[in-house]
Amino acid sequence: MILHGLPLSPFVRKVMFMLAELGLDVEQKMVPPQGDAPDFRAASPLGRIPAFEDGDFKMSDSSAICHYLALTHGSSLMGQADPQRFARIVSYDKYADEDLAPPALQLLVERVVKRVRFEQPSDEVAVATIINEQLPPVFDVLDAQLAASGQNWFVGDAFSFADMAVAAHLSDLPLAGIELDAQRWPALGAWFERALARPSIASAVEAARRLAAGE
């Protein structure tokens, strides 16, 4: 198996989480978005990361890759044995990609990508707008759902792909030097602490941190 993409990308990290949870060995090729390596483009014609190869099978959507991995390796992380659990997991993945990802990723672009890739300073006015206006409504929803359930993870007391999907984007914050306000969002803060302590997540976030630091 080959994973194309940089761990700075939350979508790449999502797949890294799944691979680590399943204990799968993978060759990771550090390819940036719009890279022109032929094997990368064969798996991702539009140049998006991550791209993935498993023999002749090629795919370039992070969620589709994770579904494929969980299903082919008999994992319960997708909750496919229980239709209601599966539906809830899918809904969190969608919420993370559509509502959490845009502002969180923009923080990463401002604080990390501009510096690392373009040698440009961040727009701190834009950063403040994201932190003070764009992210709080998303955090309010996630915190309320965790608080209402009273459980450790987003879909019950078992870690699932829902947690990977949210953690992939929320982990943009520490990479961008932003701390989640655990007093304002206590349930989400406690969940995030548990998530970051999980080896599969910790290792991918650390790989991203090293890349951001130029180590």
Sequence and secondary structure as in RCSB ss.txt:
>XXXX:A:sequence
MILHGLPLSPFVRKVMFMLAELGLDVEQKMVPPQGDAPDFRAASPLGRIPAFEDGDFKMSDSSAICHYLALTHGS
SLMGQADPQRFARIVSYDKYADEDLAPPALQLLVERVVKRVRFEQPSDEVAVATIINEQLPPVFDVLDAQLAASG
QNWFVGDAFSFADMAVAAHLSDLPLAGIELDAQRWPALGAWFERALARPSIASAVEAARRLAAGE
>XXXX:A:secstr
 EEES TTSHHHHHHHHHHHHHT   EEE   TT   HHHHHH TT  S EEEETTEEE  HHHHHHHHHHHTT 
STT TTSHHHHHHHHHHHHHIIIIIHHHHHHHHIIIIIHHHHH     HHHHHHIIIIIHHHHHHHHHHHHHHHT
SSBTTBTS  HHHHHHHHHHTHHHHTT    TTTSHHHHHHHHHHHHSHHHHHHHHHHHHHHHT 
